Amino acid sequence: MTLIPGRFIGYEYDRMVVRFSMLDGAREVPCAISTSAMDDLEGPVRAKAEQREAQFIRLRERIEACADSKYRATELEGTPPGIILRSIDFRKQS
């Protein structure tokens, strides 16, 4: 099944990730993307903490497509199982 967009949860400075969710029917799938992956997608300029939500919104379509691919490949991590996106995940798509 294909995931559909969920919600933006927030930026976690301690983990350097942006958390969001995707939906598999009624089930919410926890997701995160590293800030370095988002910065790599946008280019050489590194976003500041207060810019992370706007950056996520700009990149949302690409991020969610990658999350959907990992979900369909059952590449889940953590407890509860979720999707964690890193820079390497976007290089696989190219």
C-alpha positions in Angstrom: 0.0 0.0 0.0 1.2 3.5 -0.8 1.6 5.9 2.1 -0.2 9.3 2.1 1.1 12.5 3.8 0.5 12.8 7.5 1.6 15.7 9.7 4.7 17.7 10.4 5.7 17.0 14.0 8.8 19.2 14.5 12.5 19.7 14.6 14.6 17.9 17.3 17.8 19.7 17.8 19.3 17.0 20.0 18.9 14.3 17.3 19.3 16.7 14.4 16.2 15.4 12.7 12.9 16.6 11.5 10.0 14.4 12.6 6.9 13.9 10.5 4.4 11.1 9.9 2.8 9.3 7.0 -0.4 7.4 6.9 -1.1 3.8 5.9 -4.8 3.9 6.0 -5.7 4.9 9.5 -2.3 3.8 10.9 0.2 6.7 11.5 3.8 5.7 10.6 6.4 7.7 12.5 9.1 9.2 10.2 12.2 11.3 10.5 14.7 12.8 8.2 18.2 14.0 9.2 18.9 17.7 8.8 22.0 16.8 6.8 19.9 15.0 4.3 17.6 18.0 3.9 20.6 20.3 3.6 22.1 18.0 0.9 18.9 18.1 -1.0 18.9 21.9 -1.1 22.5 22.6 -1.7 25.5 24.1 0.0 23.7 26.4 2.4 22.8 24.9 5.8 19.4 25.9 7.3 19.1 27.4 10.7 17.0 25.7 13.4 14.1 28.2 12.9 14.1 27.5 9.1 13.7 23.7 9.4 9.9 23.6 9.1 9.9 25.8 6.0 12.7 23.7 4.5 10.7 20.5 5.1 7.7 22.1 3.4 9.8 23.0 0.4 11.2 19.5 0.1 8.1 17.6 1.3 7.2 15.9 -2.0 10.7 14.4 -2.4 10.9 13.5 1.3 7.6 11.7 1.3 8.3 9.9 -2.0 11.5 8.5 -0.4 9.7 7.6 2.8 7.0 5.7 0.7 9.8 3.8 -1.1 11.4 2.7 2.1 8.0 1.7 3.6 7.1 -0.4 0.5 10.6 -2.1 0.8 9.8 -2.7 4.6 13.0 -0.8 5.6 11.7 0.2 9.0 13.8 1.0 12.1 13.4 1.6 15.8 10.7 1.0 18.3 8.0 1.6 17.4 9.0 0.8 13.8 9.3 3.8 11.6 11.1 5.3 8.7 14.4 7.2 9.1 15.7 9.0 6.0 19.4 9.8 5.5 21.3 11.4 2.7 22.2 7.9 1.2 18.5 7.2 0.8 18.2 10.0 -1.7 21.2 8.9 -3.7 19.6 5.5 -4.2 16.7 7.2 -6.0 18.9 9.0 -8.6 
